[in-house]
Amino acid sequence: MQTVTCFEAQQHFYELFENVVKQTKPICIHKSSEEMGVIMISESDYNSLLETLYLLSNPFNANKLLNALNRPIDSAISWEQLKSDLSI
């Protein structure tokens, strides 16, 4: 992750902003090398984090999602098959 000082962030804010939004790569901004900093992330990444936290906050949902990650891909059904099964 790219790290910059507050001064550098101030001097190059627009460029940093564009990089964060277009490349979806967060940037760490520190006041000094010894202090904790802040992380600049895109709005879409932030919303994705909130959605993930929301989905994983419910133990039932978390269990279903984690089980789905461990399921072999060849056990999945196609979108067309799902629509047919649900009559949509």
Buried (B, 14 or more C-beta within 10 A) or exposed (E): EEEBBBEBBEEEEEEBBEBBBEEEBBBBBBEEEEEEBEEBBBEEBEEEEEEEEEEEEEEEEEEEEEEEEEEEEEEEEEEEEEEEEEEE
